[in-house]
Amino acid sequence: MQKIRKGDKVVVLTGKDKGRTGEVIQVMPKEDRAVVKGVNMVKRHQRQTQTQEAGIINKEASIHLSNLAIADPKDGKPTRVGFKIEGDKKVRVAKRSGVSIDG
């Protein structure tokens, strides 16, 4: 089970966007990377296609998972993730507050 999943609120721990928060758009487990909305923006040159016009566009680049931490559901500060078995399901739990992250 992955500690960071699509749709999670995360905090950037290092780099040019340190301290910024955002929602995970995509996770790439094989590369240990994730794309976070509005974080690690890069400029890319876009060739014209039938649907898009040419020009320089801003888009999110991926960030290594080690540079991200889940935002605690209680106060929004970065926290580590633990696992707990509730009934017959394995759920993610914030180590900082003990609150369940999954739903």
N, C-alpha and C positions, 0 to 999 in steps of 0.2 A: 504494500500500500504506500502510495506516494505521500510525502509530507506536505508538498505544495501542489495544489490542483487548480484547474481552470475555474475562474470565478472567485478565487480567494482574494482577500484584501492583504496586500503585503507592504512591507517597509524596506526601502533600499538601505543597506548597511554601509556600503563603501562606493567610491567613485564620484563622478561629477554630479550625480543626482542623489547623493547621500541625504537621508532623512525624508525623502519624498515618498508618498504612498500612492498606490494605484491598484487596479484590479488586474489579475492575471488573465490575459486573452488566450494564450497558448502555452503549453508545456511540451518540451522536447526531451523526454526521459533518456534517450540514447546519448544525447549530447550534454545532458545535465544543465539545460538552459531553459529560460522562460521569457516570454514577451509580456511586458507590463504596459497597460494603457497609459499614455502620456509621459512615460519615463524612457530615458536613453534614446532621445529623438536624434535621427540622423537625416541628412539631406541626400537624396538620390536623384539622379537624372533619369527622366522617364521618356521613353520613345513614344511617339504618337501611335495610338491604336484606334480601332473603330469606336471604342467606348471611352477612352481617355485621351486628352490632348497632351501634347509634349510640354516639357518644362521641368523645373526642379520641385520635387515634392518632399514633404517631411513625413517620415514614418518611424515607427518604433523598431529598434534593434533588440536582439535578445540579450539577456543578462544571465550570468552564471548563477545557479541556484544557491551557491555558497554566499553570494552577496545579497540574498533576499532573506527576510524573516517574516513569518506570519504576524499580522497585526492582532493584538489581543482583542477579543470581542468586547471586553469591558471598557478598556481605556485607550485602545488604539496604539499602544506602545509595542515594540517588537518583542516577540516571545518565541521560545522553543516549543516543539511539538512532541507530545507523548501520545501513547495509545492506551485505550482502556476498553475492556470488553463489557458492554452493557447488554444484558440479555443474551442474544445470539449474534449481535453485531459488534464489529470492532470499530470504534469511533476515535477521531483525533481530539486531543485535549490540549489546551494551552497550559504550559508548565507554570506560567506566571500567576494565573488566577485560578486554574483548575476548571475553567468553563469549557464545555464541549464546543468545538469549532463547527462540526457537521450539524446543520439544521437545528 
